């Protein structure tokens, strides 16, 4: 006897949890592990290496936003409602700007390229809270992408993980500078990253009920990636590199975009 549509939908929804949980765990745990390994390097080596990781992260964020999330959102709503996607992106970027101004969302890449700036701007507790909220939002967006289709979820997981590695290094570096023991700093940073899993579970339980507004969730997700890349990471690189043009930086940004393109082509729709 054929299963009813509600039954099939519930089965599909449950199966997607098997993608969402590992993806959010990878984004949270893997980035923390890589960050802890990078802390083994001397300070001078980190100062050279981390901006390269940030450059690559910029490419993955922009690639995921412009090559996958936005096109999928536009195709889903159709040409008649394309302006509503643009409005969702604009309002999303405005919202992230306001959140950052209110110190509810903090990206600590400046701690990597300009330690003194962040030391004077935020205490370790604020960094953990802000990063935790940021990770919670990232988990929601990753789950929303998987609920749309698996390809989008995988692409967004790659972009978020690439972005989280330098962020985690910056967070841990600031905590250590504040006198916290290395083990405690790593543990608290990992717990902050676990908020991504909670965000994924929340989105899976709530967003999977009605898919009609999913294109707008994807538009807001794209706004988040664009905002982080353009308003946070790129200015940090400018401060680090000054006026000189770094061919390696350009190459790494292009490599990040290329990675998203290759993943998208390999997985398909």
C-alpha positions as CSV (number, residue, x, y, z in Angstrom):
1,X,0.0,0.0,0.0
2,X,1.4,3.4,-1.0
3,X,2.3,5.7,1.7
4,X,0.3,9.0,2.0
5,X,2.1,12.3,1.2
6,X,2.2,13.4,4.8
7,X,3.9,10.1,5.8
8,X,6.5,10.4,2.9
9,X,7.1,14.1,3.9
10,X,7.8,13.1,7.5
11,X,10.2,10.4,6.4
12,X,12.0,12.8,4.1
13,X,12.2,15.4,6.9
14,X,13.6,12.8,9.3
15,X,16.2,11.7,6.8
16,X,17.4,15.3,6.3
17,X,18.3,15.3,10.0
18,X,20.9,12.7,9.2
19,X,22.5,15.4,7.0
20,X,22.0,18.4,9.2
21,X,23.5,16.9,12.4
22,X,26.8,15.8,10.9
23,X,27.1,19.1,8.9
24,X,26.6,21.3,11.9
25,X,29.0,19.1,13.9
26,X,31.6,19.4,11.2
27,X,31.2,23.2,11.1
28,X,31.5,23.4,14.9
29,X,34.0,20.7,15.8
30,X,36.2,20.5,12.8
31,X,36.8,24.3,12.8
32,X,37.7,24.2,16.5
33,X,40.1,21.3,16.0
34,X,41.9,23.0,13.1
35,X,42.0,26.2,15.1
36,X,43.6,24.4,18.1
37,X,46.2,22.9,15.7
38,X,47.0,26.3,14.3
39,X,47.7,27.6,17.8
40,X,50.7,25.2,17.9
41,X,52.4,27.4,15.3
42,X,54.5,30.4,16.6
43,X,52.8,33.8,16.7
44,X,54.8,35.0,13.6
45,X,53.7,32.0,11.6
46,X,50.1,32.5,12.6
47,X,50.3,36.1,11.5
48,X,51.3,34.9,8.1
49,X,49.0,31.9,7.8
50,X,45.7,33.2,9.1
51,X,45.2,36.0,6.6
52,X,45.6,33.4,3.9
53,X,42.8,31.3,5.4
54,X,40.7,34.4,5.7
55,X,41.3,35.1,1.9
56,X,40.2,31.6,1.1
57,X,37.1,32.0,3.4
58,X,36.1,35.2,1.6
59,X,36.0,33.2,-1.7
60,X,33.9,30.4,-0.3
61,X,31.4,32.8,1.3
62,X,31.0,34.8,-1.9
63,X,30.9,31.7,-4.0
64,X,28.2,30.1,-1.9
65,X,26.1,33.3,-1.9
66,X,26.3,34.2,-5.6
67,X,26.7,30.8,-7.2
68,X,24.2,28.8,-5.2
69,X,22.0,30.4,-2.6
70,X,20.8,33.4,-4.5
71,X,20.3,31.6,-7.9
72,X,18.3,28.9,-6.1
73,X,16.1,31.4,-4.3
74,X,15.5,33.4,-7.5
75,X,14.6,30.3,-9.5
76,X,12.2,29.1,-6.8
77,X,10.2,32.3,-6.5
78,X,10.2,33.0,-10.2
79,X,10.7,36.1,-12.3
80,X,7.5,37.7,-11.0
81,X,8.8,37.9,-7.4
82,X,12.5,38.4,-8.0
83,X,12.4,41.9,-6.5
84,X,11.3,40.3,-3.2
85,X,14.5,38.3,-3.1
86,X,16.5,41.5,-3.6
87,X,14.6,43.1,-0.8
88,X,15.2,40.2,1.5
89,X,18.9,40.4,0.8
90,X,19.0,44.2,1.5
91,X,17.0,43.9,4.7
92,X,19.1,40.9,5.8
93,X,22.3,42.9,5.4
94,X,20.8,45.8,7.3
95,X,19.7,43.5,10.0
96,X,23.2,42.0,10.4
97,X,24.7,45.5,10.5
98,X,22.3,46.4,13.4
99,X,23.1,43.1,15.2
100,X,26.8,43.7,14.9
101,X,26.4,47.3,16.2
102,X,24.5,46.0,19.2
103,X,27.3,43.5,19.9
104,X,25.1,40.5,19.5
105,X,27.1,39.1,16.6
106,X,30.9,39.4,16.6
107,X,33.4,38.1,14.2
108,X,36.9,38.0,15.7
109,X,39.0,38.0,12.5
110,X,40.3,41.4,13.5
111,X,41.9,39.6,16.4
112,X,43.9,37.7,13.9
113,X,45.1,40.6,11.7
114,X,45.0,43.3,14.4
115,X,45.2,41.9,18.0
116,X,45.4,45.2,19.8
117,X,42.1,46.5,18.3
118,X,40.1,43.6,19.5
119,X,41.7,43.5,22.9
120,X,40.5,46.9,23.6
121,X,37.0,46.3,22.1
122,X,35.7,43.1,23.7
123,X,36.3,40.9,26.7
124,X,36.5,37.2,26.4
125,X,33.0,36.6,27.8
126,X,31.5,38.9,25.2
127,X,33.4,37.1,22.4
128,X,32.1,33.7,23.5
129,X,28.5,35.0,23.7
130,X,28.7,36.8,20.4
131,X,30.4,33.9,18.6
132,X,27.8,31.5,20.2
133,X,24.9,33.6,18.8
134,X,26.7,33.8,15.5
135,X,27.1,30.0,15.4
136,X,23.5,29.5,16.4
137,X,22.5,31.6,13.3
138,X,24.9,29.6,11.2
139,X,23.3,26.4,12.2
140,X,19.9,27.7,11.3
141,X,21.1,28.8,7.9
142,X,22.8,25.5,7.2
143,X,19.7,23.5,8.2
144,X,17.6,25.8,6.0
145,X,19.9,25.1,3.1
146,X,19.6,21.3,3.6
147,X,15.8,21.6,3.9
148,X,15.8,23.2,0.4
149,X,18.1,20.6,-1.2
150,X,21.2,18.6,-0.2
151,X,23.5,20.3,-2.6
152,X,22.8,23.7,-1.1
153,X,23.4,22.3,2.4
154,X,26.8,20.8,1.5
155,X,28.0,24.0,-0.2
156,X,26.9,26.2,2.7
157,X,28.6,23.8,5.2
158,X,31.9,24.1,3.3
159,X,31.7,27.9,3.3
160,X,30.7,28.2,6.9
161,X,33.5,25.8,8.0
162,X,36.1,27.7,6.0
163,X,34.9,30.9,7.7
164,X,34.8,29.5,11.2
165,X,38.5,28.3,11.3
166,X,40.1,31.8,11.3
167,X,37.3,33.0,13.6
168,X,38.0,30.3,16.1
169,X,41.7,31.0,16.1
170,X,41.0,34.6,16.8
171,X,38.6,33.8,19.7
172,X,41.1,31.4,21.3
173,X,44.0,33.8,20.9
174,X,42.0,36.6,22.7
175,X,41.0,34.2,25.5
176,X,44.6,33.1,26.0
177,X,45.8,36.7,26.0
178,X,43.3,37.4,28.8
179,X,45.1,34.8,30.9
180,X,42.7,31.8,30.4
181,X,44.3,28.4,30.5
182,X,44.8,26.8,27.1
183,X,42.6,23.8,27.8
184,X,39.7,25.9,29.2
185,X,39.9,28.3,26.2
186,X,39.7,25.4,23.8
187,X,36.8,23.8,25.7
188,X,34.8,27.1,25.9
189,X,35.4,27.8,22.2
190,X,34.2,24.3,21.3
191,X,31.0,24.7,23.5
192,X,30.4,28.1,21.8
193,X,30.7,26.3,18.4
194,X,28.2,23.6,19.6
195,X,25.5,26.3,19.4
196,X,25.6,25.6,15.6
197,X,24.2,22.2,16.3
198,X,21.4,23.7,18.4
199,X,20.6,26.1,15.6
200,X,20.4,23.3,13.1
201,X,18.0,21.3,15.3
202,X,15.8,24.3,15.8
203,X,15.6,25.0,12.1
204,X,14.9,21.4,11.3
205,X,12.0,21.3,13.7
206,X,10.5,24.7,12.7
207,X,11.4,25.5,9.1
208,X,10.5,22.1,7.7
209,X,6.8,22.6,8.3
210,X,6.2,25.1,5.5
211,X,8.6,25.4,2.5
212,X,6.9,28.5,0.9
213,X,9.1,31.0,2.7
214,X,12.4,29.0,2.2
215,X,13.6,31.1,-0.8
216,X,13.6,34.1,1.6
217,X,15.5,32.2,4.2
218,X,18.1,31.4,1.5
219,X,18.2,35.1,0.6
220,X,18.9,36.1,4.2
221,X,21.5,33.3,4.4
222,X,23.2,34.8,1.3
223,X,23.0,38.3,2.9
224,X,24.8,36.9,5.9
225,X,27.6,35.4,3.8
226,X,28.0,38.6,1.8
227,X,28.0,40.8,4.8
228,X,30.6,38.8,6.6
229,X,32.9,38.7,3.5
230,X,32.5,42.4,2.5
231,X,31.9,44.2,5.8
232,X,34.2,42.1,8.0
233,X,36.8,40.0,6.3
234,X,37.8,42.2,3.4
235,X,38.4,45.4,5.5
236,X,40.5,43.3,7.8
237,X,42.7,42.1,4.9
238,X,43.1,45.8,3.8
239,X,44.3,46.7,7.3
240,X,46.7,43.8,7.3
241,X,48.2,44.3,3.8
242,X,48.0,48.1,3.5
243,X,48.0,49.5,0.0
244,X,50.0,46.7,-1.6
245,X,48.3,44.2,-3.9
246,X,48.9,40.6,-2.9
247,X,48.7,38.3,-5.8
248,X,48.4,35.4,-3.4
249,X,45.4,37.0,-1.7
250,X,43.6,37.4,-5.0
251,X,44.4,33.8,-6.0
252,X,43.1,32.4,-2.7
253,X,39.8,34.3,-3.0
254,X,39.5,33.0,-6.5
255,X,40.3,29.5,-5.3
256,X,37.5,29.7,-2.7
257,X,35.0,30.7,-5.3
258,X,36.4,28.0,-7.6
259,X,36.0,25.3,-4.9
260,X,32.3,26.2,-4.5
261,X,31.8,26.1,-8.3
262,X,33.5,22.7,-8.5
263,X,31.4,21.3,-5.6
264,X,28.2,22.6,-7.2
265,X,29.1,21.1,-10.5
266,X,30.1,17.7,-9.0
267,X,27.0,17.4,-6.8
268,X,24.5,18.8,-9.3
269,X,21.0,19.9,-8.4
